[in-house]
Amino acid sequence: MQREELVDLNAFLTIAEERSFTRAEAKLGTSQSALSHTIRRLETRLGVRLLTRTTRSLAPTDAGERLLATLRPALESIGAQLASLGELREKPAGTIRITTSEHAASSILWPALEKILIDYPDIHVELSIDSGLVDIVTERFDAGVRLGEALAKDMIATRIGPELRMAVVGSPRYFANKPRPRTPQDLADHACINLRLLSSGGLYAWELEKDGREVRVRVEGQLAFNNVQMIVRAAVSGFGLGYVMEDMVTEHLADGRLVRVLEDWCTPFAGYHLYYPSRRLPSAAFAVLVDALRYRS
């Protein structure tokens, strides 16, 4: 159906229900001559007369009544759907799809979602765990969560977490037979647990920094994982040194299962940001989520 046909049908319905071109003119905000032209055009297209007009009255013909019986529920349904879309703008409801890393999901997103979803039962959230950078527009995500330094320039970014630090850790069992490294160069003499990057397929080079000097170290060892939790487990078991987010090993460091080294080479860096297209019109549900995630230091 062409847009013009829908306009004509709506004009016919209004005229038939008002039983007056004058009242329909006021309701639709157009002229009587324009309405008369619309009805003639519609009758010509359908090949039947829809309205019977006299000097004192206006009424639908039999064909007009049949058309009205079809139009009323159809246009009422369209009106109801448009109203419900308007409610979505005001009422926090609908599905929000987010692509995120595993660490961000567990440390940032889930703690916030756990609080707000109870109060907003009509908000549905889908988290897609992926350590690689995803084109959120192409993949039809509403937003993504990544480190601040890895965001595209055409995105709106909202900070949702504090600065982060990495930690080089090993178990007391491992250090019973190995001296603790004091410089990044010392890592060449150690068994290190590698991280296989899902995005590129390569092994992650440890990024270390001290006093403005940055170094990237390609480490070697018996093990490589594409999951950071496995790196932590292997380090606790004494299979080598791991390089992981500091908050992932806080408890292990506190209870002595892991020992930290090269701490002075692990400087803070930009934390997680929620990013989404700058042209996106946020829904009420998305606004609730952004407000809940927004980092307040």
Residue pairs with C-beta under 8 A, 6 or more apart in sequence:
5 45
7 38
8 38
8 39
8 41
8 42
8 45
9 42
9 67
9 71
9 75
10 28
10 75
11 24
11 28
11 30
11 35
11 38
11 39
11 42
12 38
12 39
12 42
12 50
12 51
12 64
12 67
12 71
13 68
13 71
13 72
13 75
14 24
14 27
14 28
15 21
15 24
15 35
15 39
15 51
15 58
16 50
16 51
16 60
16 64
16 68
18 24
18 27
19 57
19 58
19 59
20 58
21 32
21 35
21 36
21 58
22 32
24 35
25 31
25 32
25 35
28 35
39 50
39 51
42 50
43 49
43 50
43 51
46 63
46 67
48 61
48 63
49 61
49 63
49 64
50 60
50 61
50 63
50 64
50 67
51 58
51 59
51 60
51 61
51 64
52 58
52 59
52 60
52 61
60 67
60 68
87 93
88 94
88 283
88 284
88 285
89 283
89 284
90 284
91 122
91 284
92 120
92 122
92 123
92 283
92 284
92 285
92 287
92 288
93 120
93 122
93 123
93 284
93 285
94 122
94 123
94 124
94 283
94 285
95 124
95 125
95 126
96 123
96 124
96 125
96 126
96 142
96 143
96 285
96 286
96 289
97 125
97 126
97 128
97 140
97 141
97 142
97 143
98 109
98 125
98 126
98 127
98 128
98 141
98 142
98 143
98 144
98 145
98 274
99 127
99 128
99 130
99 134
99 136
99 139
99 141
99 143
99 144
99 145
100 109
100 127
100 128
100 129
100 130
100 144
100 145
100 146
101 129
101 130
101 131
101 145
101 146
102 129
102 131
102 227
102 228
102 229
103 228
103 245
103 248
104 145
104 146
104 161
104 272
105 127
105 129
105 145
107 161
107 245
107 247
108 145
108 160
108 161
108 272
108 293
109 127
109 145
109 293
112 160
112 289
112 292
112 293
113 125
113 292
115 292
116 123
116 288
116 289
116 292
117 123
117 125
120 285
120 288
122 285
123 285
123 288
123 289
125 289
128 134
128 141
130 198
131 197
131 198
131 199
131 226
132 197
132 198
132 199
132 200
133 146
133 150
133 199
134 141
134 144
136 142
136 143
136 144
136 275
136 276
136 277
137 277
142 276
142 280
142 286
143 274
143 275
143 276
143 286
144 274
144 275
144 276
145 160
145 272
145 273
145 274
145 275
146 272
146 273
146 275
147 164
147 269
147 270
147 271
147 272
147 273
148 157
148 159
148 270
148 271
148 272
148 273
149 269
149 270
151 157
151 273
151 275
152 275
154 277
154 278
155 275
155 276
155 277
155 278
156 275
156 276
156 277
156 278
156 280
157 273
157 274
157 275
158 273
158 274
158 275
158 290
158 293
158 294
159 271
159 272
159 273
159 294
159 295
160 271
160 272
160 273
160 274
160 293
160 294
160 295
161 271
161 272
161 295
162 271
162 295
162 297
163 268
163 269
163 270
163 271
164 245
164 246
164 247
164 268
164 269
164 270
164 271
164 272
165 245
165 246
165 266
165 267
165 268
165 269
166 207
166 243
166 244
166 245
166 246
166 266
167 243
167 244
167 245
167 246
167 249
167 253
167 260
167 263
167 266
168 181
168 206
168 241
168 242
168 243
168 260
168 261
168 262
168 263
168 265
168 266
169 232
169 235
169 241
169 242
169 243
169 244
169 249
169 252
169 253
169 258
169 259
169 260
169 261
170 178
170 190
170 235
170 238
170 240
170 241
170 242
170 258
170 259
170 261
171 235
171 236
171 237
171 238
171 257
171 258
171 259
172 256
172 257
172 259
173 238
174 191
174 235
174 238
174 239
174 240
174 241
175 259
178 189
178 190
179 186
180 259
180 261
181 187
181 189
181 190
181 241
181 261
181 262
182 261
182 262
183 262
183 265
184 206
184 208
184 215
184 217
184 262
184 265
187 206
187 217
187 219
187 241
188 220
190 219
190 221
190 240
190 241
191 220
191 221
191 222
191 239
191 240
191 241
192 206
192 219
192 220
192 221
192 240
192 241
192 242
192 243
193 221
193 223
193 224
193 225
193 231
193 234
193 235
193 239
193 240
193 241
193 242
193 243
194 203
194 204
194 219
194 220
194 221
194 223
194 224
194 225
195 203
195 204
195 224
195 225
195 226
195 228
195 231
195 243
196 202
196 203
196 204
196 224
196 225
196 226
197 203
197 204
197 226
198 226
203 218
203 224
204 243
205 216
205 217
205 218
205 219
206 216
206 217
206 219
206 243
207 214
207 215
207 216
208 214
208 215
208 216
208 217
208 262
208 265
208 266
209 215
209 265
209 266
209 267
210 264
210 265
210 267
219 241
219 243
221 239
221 240
221 241
222 239
222 240
223 231
223 234
223 239
223 240
225 231
225 234
228 244
228 245
228 248
229 248
231 242
231 243
231 244
232 242
232 244
232 248
232 249
232 252
234 240
234 242
235 241
235 242
235 244
235 258
236 252
236 257
236 258
241 261
242 249
246 266
249 258
249 260
252 258
253 259
253 260
271 295
274 290
274 293
276 282
276 286
282 290
